[in-house]
């Protein structure tokens, strides 16, 4: 029961679908308190995006859907013991290694099998979904447009044919864990919605890059920034400036609870934040289409290119064959 003498304070909502949790995260991270352009992202079924500095702050929500949370993915599951959480693919052999929640070793290390016997290998959670798709792109298993390259079956028995499309066998056990063409499409649609929303806010701010990126929320804490950028989930940025900030909404709520001045501060700032309705923006569709490619069809990633060798462009038809033009050299898009 609530004590009748208790007082309740709720943080203000920025707008529909950018609620009090986003306001709490904004209070905790304070983009409006600094000169640098900060991007604050809370990835969920609806991604909440806040972008700005002390001059101006804009916000939007993007309908990413539940793909990053494991839904819509053939072997997807929530982050629990037995879920694959990290993935690496050897660029030469195309053999994978992975980490499983509840086991402190990689799958190619001694002692992994014994640990995995206790928790099982049951599926793949959001952080690993991002990593496996990014790794498949980096190793040439999929084209920049997300098509699984069927010709790779000559190099690896892990490329399996499913009718007209192909999939990648990540773990041949019980259950069998594969990454299908449909899985990759689901991830592309989710990441495109997020990136297009971010890009729209960048255009509203009149900037072509962000200085610092903060991932809020439980899921954001487990995302590897490098793989998020390879996938094209977030815009190009110095990777040292991309950080997970955990439950920033909870931190903001605590700040508001303990300090009256913080309540006044966030009420004032929320009234100044400009909400952008992505659905009403005519340019959103084109930004979304561009963002389907990895990392992006038109945007350069010079900071990412300093730490990752992005593959040559490979154009494939939807059935995974090379009829669409084979390989062509990557253009310098900077």
C-alpha positions in Angstrom: 0.0 0.0 0.0 1.1 3.6 -0.7 1.3 5.8 2.4 -1.4 8.5 2.2 1.1 11.1 3.1 3.5 10.1 0.2 4.0 12.5 -2.6 4.4 11.3 -6.2 6.4 13.1 -8.8 6.5 11.9 -12.4 9.1 13.1 -14.9 7.6 15.0 -17.8 7.1 13.4 -21.2 9.0 14.9 -24.1 6.2 13.8 -26.6 4.2 10.7 -27.6 6.6 7.7 -27.8 9.4 9.8 -26.3 8.3 9.6 -22.7 9.4 10.2 -19.2 12.2 7.5 -19.5 13.7 9.5 -22.3 13.4 12.6 -20.2 15.2 10.8 -17.3 18.0 9.7 -19.6 18.3 13.3 -21.0 18.6 14.6 -17.4 21.2 12.0 -16.6 23.4 12.6 -19.7 22.7 16.2 -20.2 23.2 16.9 -23.9 21.8 20.4 -23.3 24.7 21.0 -20.8 27.5 20.8 -23.3 28.9 22.3 -26.5 29.5 19.0 -28.3 26.8 17.3 -30.4 25.6 14.3 -28.3 23.4 11.5 -29.6 21.5 9.6 -27.0 19.8 6.4 -28.1 17.6 4.0 -26.1 17.1 0.9 -28.3 13.9 -1.0 -27.7 10.8 -1.9 -29.7 10.5 1.8 -30.1 13.9 3.5 -30.2 14.0 6.9 -28.5 16.5 9.3 -30.0 17.7 12.6 -28.5 20.3 14.7 -30.3 21.7 18.1 -29.4 23.9 20.4 -27.3 23.4 23.6 -25.3 22.2 25.4 -28.4 19.3 23.1 -29.4 18.0 19.6 -28.7 15.7 17.6 -31.0 14.1 14.2 -30.3 12.2 11.5 -32.2 11.1 7.9 -31.8 11.7 5.2 -34.5 9.7 2.0 -34.8 12.6 -0.5 -34.8 10.3 -3.4 -33.9 11.3 -6.4 -31.6 14.1 -7.8 -33.8 16.9 -6.7 -31.6 15.2 -8.3 -28.6 15.2 -11.7 -30.3 11.7 -11.7 -31.7 11.2 -12.2 -35.4 14.6 -14.0 -35.5 14.4 -17.7 -36.2 16.7 -18.7 -33.3 16.2 -15.5 -31.4 15.7 -15.4 -27.6 16.0 -13.0 -24.7 19.4 -12.6 -23.0 19.3 -15.6 -20.5 21.8 -18.4 -19.7 22.3 -20.5 -22.8 21.9 -17.6 -25.3 24.7 -16.9 -27.7 25.9 -13.3 -26.8 29.1 -12.8 -28.8 30.1 -14.0 -32.3 33.3 -14.0 -34.4 33.7 -15.5 -37.8 37.1 -16.5 -39.2 37.6 -14.6 -42.5 39.5 -17.5 -44.1 37.8 -20.7 -42.9 34.4 -19.0 -42.3 34.2 -21.0 -39.0 32.5 -19.2 -36.1 33.3 -19.0 -32.5 30.9 -17.6 -29.9 30.3 -16.9 -26.2 27.3 -18.1 -24.4 25.7 -16.4 -21.4 26.6 -18.4 -18.3 29.9 -19.8 -19.7 33.1 -17.8 -19.3 34.9 -19.2 -22.3 34.7 -18.9 -26.1 33.4 -21.9 -27.9 36.9 -22.8 -29.3 38.5 -22.8 -25.8 39.1 -25.8 -23.6 36.4 -26.2 -21.0 33.7 -24.6 -23.0 31.9 -27.9 -23.8 31.6 -28.7 -20.1 30.3 -25.3 -19.2 27.8 -25.4 -22.1 26.5 -28.8 -21.0 25.2 -27.1 -17.8 23.3 -24.2 -19.4 22.8 -25.5 -23.0 23.2 -23.5 -26.2 19.6 -22.5 -26.7 19.4 -19.5 -29.2 20.9 -16.1 -30.0 20.1 -12.9 -28.2 20.2 -9.3 -29.5 23.8 -8.4 -28.9 25.0 -11.5 -30.9 22.4 -10.9 -33.6 24.0 -7.6 -34.3 27.5 -9.1 -34.2 26.8 -12.1 -36.4 25.2 -10.0 -39.2 28.1 -7.5 -39.0 30.7 -10.4 -39.1 28.9 -12.0 -42.0 29.2 -8.7 -43.9 32.9 -8.2 -42.9 33.8 -11.7 -44.1 31.9 -11.4 -47.4 29.2 -13.9 -46.5 26.6 -11.3 -47.2 26.6 -8.4 -49.6 26.2 -4.8 -48.5 22.5 -5.2 -49.4 22.2 -8.1 -47.0 22.0 -11.0 -49.4 23.6 -14.2 -48.3 26.2 -15.2 -50.9 25.3 -18.7 -52.1 28.6 -19.1 -54.0 30.3 -19.2 -50.6 28.9 -22.7 -50.2 32.0 -23.8 -52.2 34.2 -22.5 -49.4 32.2 -23.6 -46.4 29.6 -26.3 -45.5 28.1 -23.8 -43.1 26.3 -22.1 -46.1 23.0 -23.9 -46.4 20.5 -23.6 -49.2 16.8 -22.9 -48.2 14.9 -22.9 -51.5 15.9 -19.8 -53.3 17.9 -18.3 -50.4 20.8 -19.3 -48.2 21.5 -19.3 -44.4 24.6 -19.6 -42.2 24.9 -22.5 -39.7 26.2 -20.9 -36.5 25.8 -24.0 -34.2 25.1 -27.5 -35.3 23.6 -28.9 -32.2 20.2 -29.3 -30.5 18.6 -26.9 -31.2 20.3 -26.1 -34.6 21.0 -22.4 -34.7 21.1 -20.7 -38.1 21.1 -17.2 -39.4 18.5 -17.1 -42.2 18.0 -14.6 -45.0 14.8 -13.6 -43.3 16.7 -12.9 -40.0 19.0 -10.6 -41.9 16.1 -8.8 -43.5 14.5 -8.3 -40.0 17.7 -6.8 -38.7 18.1 -4.6 -41.7 14.6 -3.2 -41.3 15.1 -2.5 -37.6 18.5 -0.8 -38.0 17.3 1.2 -41.0 14.4 2.6 -39.0 16.8 3.7 -36.2 19.5 5.1 -38.5 16.9 7.0 -40.6 15.5 8.5 -37.5 19.0 9.6 -36.3 19.8 11.0 -39.7 16.6 13.0 -39.8 17.6 14.6 -36.5 21.1 15.3 -37.8 19.5 17.1 -40.8 17.3 19.1 -38.5 20.4 20.1 -36.5 22.3 20.9 -39.8 25.2 18.6 -38.9 26.8 15.8 -40.9 28.5 14.1 -37.9 28.0 13.6 -34.1 30.7 14.1 -31.5 29.6 11.6 -29.0 27.1 8.7 -28.7 25.4 7.3 -25.6 23.5 3.9 -25.6 20.9 3.9 -22.8 18.8 1.0 -21.6 19.6 -2.6 -20.7 20.1 -3.7 -24.3 22.4 -0.8 -25.0 24.8 -2.0 -22.3 25.6 -5.2 -24.2 26.0 -3.8 -27.7 29.6 -3.6 -29.0 29.9 -0.1 -30.5 32.1 -1.3 -33.4 29.7 -3.9 -34.6 26.7 -1.5 -34.2 28.6 0.9 -36.5 29.6 -1.8 -39.0 25.9 -2.8 -39.2 24.9 0.9 -39.7 22.9 1.1 -36.5 24.5 4.3 -35.6 26.3 7.0 -37.6 30.1 7.3 -38.0 31.8 8.5 -34.8 35.2 8.1 -33.0 34.6 4.7 -31.3 36.2 6.0 -28.1 33.2 8.4 -27.9 30.6 5.7 -28.1 29.6 4.5 -24.6 26.9 2.5 -22.9 25.4 4.3 -20.0 23.1 1.6 -18.6 19.9 2.5 -17.0 20.2 6.3 -17.7 16.4 6.7 -17.2 16.7 5.2 -13.7 19.6 7.5 -13.0 17.6 10.5 -14.1 14.7 9.4 -12.0 17.0 9.2 -9.0 18.4 12.7 -9.7 14.9 14.1 -9.8 13.9 12.3 -6.6 16.8 13.6 -4.6 17.1 17.1 -5.9 14.3 19.6 -6.5 16.5 21.7 -8.8 16.9 18.7 -11.1 13.1 18.5 -11.4 12.9 22.2 -12.4 15.9 21.7 -14.8 14.3 18.8 -16.7 10.9 20.5 -16.8 12.5 23.5 -18.3 14.6 21.5 -20.8 11.7 19.3 -21.9 9.7 22.3 -22.9 12.6 23.4 -25.1 13.2 20.0 -26.8 11.7 19.9 -30.4 9.9 16.7 -31.2 10.2 15.5 -34.8 7.5 13.2 -36.2 9.4 10.8 -38.5 6.3 9.5 -40.1 5.4 13.0 -41.4 8.8 13.8 -42.8 8.8 13.2 -46.6 12.6 12.5 -46.6 12.4 9.7 -44.1 11.6 7.0 -46.7 14.7 7.8 -48.7 16.9 7.8 -45.6 15.4 4.5 -44.7 16.2 2.9 -48.1 19.8 4.2 -47.9 20.1 2.7 -44.4 19.2 -0.8 -45.6 22.7 -1.2 -46.9 25.7 -2.0 -44.6 26.8 0.3 -43.2 24.9 2.7 -45.5 24.4 3.2 -49.2 25.6 6.8 -49.3 27.1 7.9 -46.0 30.8 7.5 -45.5 32.3 6.0 -42.3 35.8 7.5 -42.1 36.2 6.9 -38.3 35.0 3.3 -38.6 37.4 2.7 -41.6 40.3 3.6 -39.3 39.7 0.5 -37.1 37.9 -1.9 -39.5 38.6 -2.9 -43.1 35.3 -2.6 -44.8 34.9 -5.2 -47.6 34.7 -4.4 -51.3 31.2 -3.9 -52.5 29.5 -7.1 -53.6 26.2 -6.9 -55.6 24.1 -10.0 -55.5 20.7 -10.9 -56.7 18.1 -11.8 -54.1 18.7 -15.5 -54.5 22.3 -15.2 -53.4 23.8 -15.6 -56.9 26.3 -13.2 -58.4 24.2 -12.2 -61.4 23.8 -8.6 -60.2 27.3 -7.6 -61.2 29.7 -9.6 -59.1 32.4 -7.6 -57.3 33.2 -4.0 -57.9 35.7 -1.8 -56.1 34.4 0.2 -53.2 34.2 3.9 -54.1 35.7 6.4 -51.8 32.6 8.1 -50.6 34.1 10.7 -48.3 
